[in-house]
Amino acid sequence: MAFELPAPPPDLKPFFAPQGVVLIGASATPGKLGHGVLQNLIGRDNRVPVYPVHPTHPTILGLPCYAEVTAVPDPVDLAVILIPAPAVAAAVEACGRRGIRAVMVLSSGFAESGPEGAARQAELVAAARRYGMRLLGPNGVGLLAAHTGFNATFIGRMPPAGRIALLSQSGAVGGALIDWACGQGVGLSYFVGVGNRGDVDEAELLAYLAHDRHTAVIAVYLEGLTDGRRFLEVARAVGRHKPIVVFKAGATEAGARAVASHTASLAGSEAVYRAALRQAGLLQADTVAALFGIALGLAYQPAPGGPRVAILTNAGGPGAIATDAVARCGLAPAPPTAATVGALRQALGAAPQWINPFDLLGAASTCEYETAARLLLAAPEYDALLAVLVPNTANDPVGVADGLARAAAAQPAGRRKPVYVCYMGDVSLRAGRRRLQRRRLPAYAFPEEMAAALAAAYTWAQPVPEPMAAPPPAWIADFARGLAELGDRPTLTEAELYPLLGDGGFPIAAWARAASAAEAAAQAERLGFPVVLKVMAPGLLHKSDVGGVMTGLTTAAAVAAAYETLLTRVAAARPERPPLGVLVQKMAPSPLAEVIVGFHRDPVFGPVLLFGGGGVFVEAYGDRSLRLAPIAEAEAHAMIAETVVGRLLAGARGRPPGDIEALVALLRHVSTLAVAVPTLCEFEFNPIFVYPMGQGITIVDARAILAS
């Protein structure tokens, strides 16, 4: 499926390729940030004119200084500001009057510091917008472009030029990763410290980098988003053309708010972020190290065309570890064909172990590695090659790196398979790893890292379903109108929800209200026995918590007695909010399984749909799958398949398959409701009884929480 790239924001070009740079806050004192930034701007390779601004110094580091930005000569289209926060807004104003098009604010003391700082940030953003300037930061670490040598940061090192762009919400993490990249010989195209995102944010940077010829992969260190939907919309389109790898920090369940519905309590912030990023086709790194591990593989090598992996090693233990890691990642360490084994034996003899993993034995030479790699890459039963080397006195790690690179390069154009390499060790392998980087082979210290990176590349190569937002059906308007007529209230019970849902085709078990014991008995006889009685009380969402449900009632007398028992029991438990009567419901037959379907409105991403195992212990089970609404039919099927209850309903271990198509239809129905009725903050059907294939589903409880 094609995803149209967003147009590159033209007004971001001065950040990445300025014609001239003014530094407001230049310092002549070594050790101060203003001195370090000026040193970086002058650089060894940078050819961009640099104009330091200082009120008293005539020169700094051999460059003439200017007392005010208005005195700076042309060309200049970027200002870097590093002065105390209270003075920044005035400096931005001065840049605007000078006609500068872009401002990079490295100063701190803004929104990250509290309400006073937030007000200062709003002031400087407003100043930039008055003059049509773009602003990166504040509280950022700056930007560098490795292929031109331009460095407008206070990070001390310039990484080698490469194909990975790094965006980071943390300047400290960005600096650490750049230092690591320099040590490993890993190349970058750009580094951008986004800071507080007062104006320019990740979505715009992704749109710009999507069209950049120096960038093949975008790595993102993310701590949070303010407009999650917009970020995902841009990232989904960009990520189909250039892989985007994300490490998300600070999104644990401890950060999730306390909520009243099962749905929202199950969808903690970490789970929502992971579901949203996956749904948009972004690759997720579980560690900071994996952020670069995944990016390296995709920057250097093509994505695998399938899951079948050949493992080449010089030791049995590491080969076994790699095989386990490949299988755990969902890839297939497939056995070789007889033809492949024959070719290997003919070329390299019978001594090596010609199974998968292919063990060349400890004294494997460069020639043996290269020959085996060529044959395995040519074998039609494999989609990728993972090579492992454990050092000993017989090996030449640099030579093996060159041999593997030659084998990779010898593949036919247009049919290249990826080669990933694990040099397992450290001191004796450092030169070999650096050679691998120069030869554009991704290098890893352990087999698990290598297998996870290859699996991520395979994931990226799979199609991403595009969400389908169909026009809301007619019953949605009736639902919204009925909701408005109920007036302001924090919650809706099933007795209030069912009438609103009546025209939507939801398979709700037959029900009726009753305000007396006699009426309850009469309604039960009309519906047909057995029945269930559920107490109706204001604000009571979880009736079973106060003993407000009685099941299996088979006579009118039993119903009347149950009515009195329920009202007495619940009135005693909640004397401040007495019950209003009961809901009588036809008791549904025993199902194959109970499930939950619902949504809650996430503050970052909007409506988040949930499917999982249902019932009163739904939170204890923790069996769930999440997607952002709206969803396509394929995503509804995937949500069900990702859960334990979904696998049971698919017919696991000889069980009869459940009516999954009915669940898919319900999920898409609820998805439409989530998108079309923004006043619903949380909503759920729980439990839903699922019956064998073709026999449908039955909703036996519902609740909703409204936006205040």
Secondary structure, DSSP 8 states (H G I E B T S, - for coil): ---------GGGHHHHS-S-EEEET--SSTTSHHHHHHHHHH-SS--S-EEEE-SS-SEETTEE-BSSGGG--SS--EEEE-S-GGGHHHHHHHHHHHT--EEEE----SGGG-HHHHHHHHHHHHHHHHTT-EEE-SS--EEEETTTTEEEES-S----EEEEEEEES-HHHHHHHHHHHHHHT--EEEEEE-TT-SS--HHHHHHHHTT-TT-SEEEEEES--SSHHHHHHHHHHHHTTS-EEEEE-S--GGGS---SSHHHHHS-HHHHHHHHHHHTT-EE-SSHHHHHHHHHHHHHS---SSSBEEEEESSHHHHHHHHHHHHHTT-B-----HHHHHHHHHHH-SSSEESSSEE--TT--HHHHHHHHHHHHH-TT-SEEEEEE---TT--HHHHHHHHHHHHHTS-TT----EEEEE--SGGGHHHHHHHHHTT--EESSHHHHHHHHHHHHHHTS-----------HHHHHHHHHHHHT-S-SEE-HHHHHHHHGGGT--B--EEEESSHHHHHHHHHHH-SSEEEEEE-TT---GGGGT-EEEEE-SHHHHHHHHHHHHHHHHHH-TTS---EEEEEE-----SEEEEEEEEEETTTEEEEEEEE-STTHHHH--EEEEESS--HHHHHHHHHTSHHHHHHTTGGG---B-HHHHHHHHHHHHHHHHH-TTEEEEEEEEEEE-BTTS-EEE--EEEEE--
